[in-house]
């Protein structure tokens, strides 16, 4: 039986009745050092799904490619105050936040300068805590802060893991998925031991699932066997609408609400909220 048949039957109405996060904001890093796994797609569409059910959400685009900013329609010309200036120049979070076209969803965009931050952070005091300091108490009005990390385990990702309370890992259904994940989890353990003992794995979400491909089923089964309940029941399918939406500067939920990708991200939001309602403090 295909893993896709196991999706929960969550509706928007069900999610609306779920418990609020115990403490806000909840800061979650969306990270995987491997590129092309649906990380940014997951960040913007999970954020949109959470905003759709009346959560106040902020995305911090920490990827120098700036795809999260593009994916929710932030023009590159309007990114003069961005994550680079927040990290390196001391710009306050409130001054870097921009509203998006998605009600309830704001963003700190990323510009091309962010690629230089890896080098400039090296010589800074508390280089791994610059994002944590920048966020400070400036995000108190949000329920969730999602940090879209770059596809590398450098200083930008380290800043995200130090600032975050939890990490959400998008994992592509392919042969080398588990190998790449093991490297990330070792990094998470090092960050917990050295900088952020409260950091936890919020969950692992299987992405780019192709029900026509037996390999997708096998990878999903292997990941679930190894990581158990840490793996979300929801899987994100390969979906044309999900791929098309960023070129229109819109999350897929605003591009085509009824497509399989949009419904999967709504289900994922439901699972995230369920888990957050039972976070152990």
N, C-alpha and C positions, 0 to 999 in steps of 0.2 A: 504493500500500500504506500502511496506517495506521502511524503512528509507534509505536503500541502493540505492534505485532508484533515490534518490535526489542528488547524487554526481554531482559536477560540471564537465564540460567537458574540464577542463584545460589540456593542453598539455605542453610538455617541451618548445616548441616554444612560446606558449603564455606567460609562465613564464619569458622567456628570455627578453620579451619586456616590462615587468613590471617595475615600477619606482624603483630606488635604494633607500635604506633607507636614510632618511633625514640627520641623524647624525650617525656616526659610531665610535666605534662599538655599536651595540644594544645588551645589556646584558639581557638575558631572563633566569629566573630560571624555570626549569621544575620540578614541585613539586606536591606532594600529600602525606599526612602523612600516608595514607593507602598503604600497600604493595600489590603487585600483580595486579596493575591496568594498567600495560604497560608503566610505567613512563620512565624507562631506554630504553625500546624498542622505545618509541616515541622520546626520546632525540637523540639516535644514528641515527635513520632513517630519522627524520626531518633534522638533521644536514647533512646527506648524500644527501638528496634531495636538500637542499639549495646549497651544494657544487656542485651538478650536474648542477646547472644553474648558475655557475660562481660566487657564493658568497664565500668569504673567511671566513671559519667557525672554531671556536675553541670550543671544549667541555672541560669543567672543571668537572672532575669526583669527586664529593663530597660525594659519597656513599661509606662507608667502605667496602661494598661487592665488589666494583670494577667491577661491571658487564658491565658498559659502556666501560671500558678499554678492557675487555675481548671480548666484542661484536664487536670491530673494530680491534681485532687481536693483542693487546699489550700483549706480554708475561709477566708473573708475575716477571720473573727474571730481566726484564729491567725497573722495576718501582722503582729504588732506589731513584730517585729524583721525588717526587710525591706531591700531594696536602697537605699531612701532613707536609712535610718539608717546603712547601710554607707558610702554615698557622702558624706553630709553630717555625720553625727554621729561618725564614726570607729569605728563598731562593727566588730569583726574578722569576717573571713569565717567562721571556724569557729563564731562565735556566731550567725550569721545563717542558717546552713544548716539545712534541715529534710529529714527523710527523706520519701519518697513511698511510695505503695502499689506502686510498680514496683520490684522487687528490683534493686539496683545503681544506682538513679537517685535523686539528691538534688536539692534546689532551694533557691535563695535567692529567696523570693517577692517580688512587688511589691504594694504597697498604694496607696491613693489619694494618699498624701502625695508619691509620686514625681513627680507632675505639677508640683510646686513646685520640684523639683530643677533644672530648666532655668534658672530665675531665680536660685536661690541659688548655683549653680555659677559664675555670671558673675563674681562678686566674689572668688572663691576663688583663692589662689595655686595654680599648676599645675592649673587647673580641668579641663584635658583629660586629666589623669593620675590622677584620683581613683579610678577603678575599677582601674587598674593597680596603684596603691598598696594598695588594699583587698584585691585578690587576693593580691598578694605571693607568698610561698611557702606560703600556706595551702591551696592546691589540689593539693599534691604527691601526695596519695593518689589522685587521679583520673587516668584515662586521657584523658578528654575533658571540656572545659568548653565548653558551648554558650551563647552570650549571645543572648537573644532581644531584638532591638533594637526601638525604637518606629518607626512608619512616618513618620519625618521625619529630616532631616539636621541635627539640632540638637546640643546639647552632650552629651546622653545617648548618641546614636549615635557622636559623636566619641570619647567615653570608651571605648566598646566597640571601636572601630577602633584606638585607641592601645593598648589592653590585649591585643588579639587578635594571633595569628600569621597568621591566615587569615580570609577572608570567604567565606561560602556564600550565594549569592543565589538565592532562590526567584523565578521569573519566570512570571507568568501568561500563558497562551497567548491573548493578545488583541492588538488592532491597535496600541495605544500602548506595547507592552512594550519595544521597543528604544529608544524615545525616553526613557522613564524610566530605563532601565538606563544610558544614556550619562551622565546626570547623576550617578548613583551612582559610576560608574567614574572620573569626573573628581574626585569627592570622595576616592575611594580614593587616587588619584595625589597629591593635595594632602597627604593624611595621611602617605603614604610619604615625601614630600619634606620635610615639616616635623617629623614626630613619630616615625614608625615605619617605618624603611626596610625592615624584614623582612616587612611585611604583603604577603600574596599573595592572589590569587583562588584559593580551593580548588576552586570549581566553581559552575556555574550549573545549577539544576534547574528544569525546565519543570513547572509545576503547572496544575491545573484543565484538563487536556487532555480534550477531548471528541471522541472518534473519529467522531462523527456530523457534526461541523462541519468543513468544509474549511478554515476559517480557522485552526483549531488546527494542522492539518498545515502550512499555509503559514507561520505564525509559527515553528513548530518548525524548518522548513527554513531560514528566514531567519536565525534565531539560530545554528543550527549552521554555516551558511555563514560567518557573520561571526566567530564566536568559536571555531569548531573544537572541539578536544579539551577546552576548558574546560567545555563543556556535557556533563553526564552523559548516558549512554545511557538511563538510567531516566527515564521521565516519570511524573508523578503524575496519575492520572485523576480526573475529577470522579466522586465516589462518595458515595452516600447515607450509608453507614456512617461515612465520614470526617467528614461534616457532623453526624451524630447524636452521635458519641462525646463531644465536649466537654460536651454538656448532661448527660451522666452522670458527668462528672468523671473520665473515663478516656481514655487514648490509644487510638486505633483498634485497635492491636495487641492490647490487652486487651479491647476491646469486641467485635471480630470478627476473629480472627486470619486467617481464610480469605478475607476479602473482598479485592477488587482493590486497594484503598487500602493495606491492611496488607502485602500482598505487594510492592507497589511500594516501600514504605518499607524493607522488608527488602533488596530489591535495591539501593536507594540506599545503605543502610548498607554493603553489600558493596563498592560502588564507592568510597565514602569510605575504607574501610579499605585497599583496593587502592592508592589514591592516597597515602594516608598511609604506606604501606609503602615508597614510593619517593620520599619528600620529599627534595629536595636541600637539604642543610644549608649 
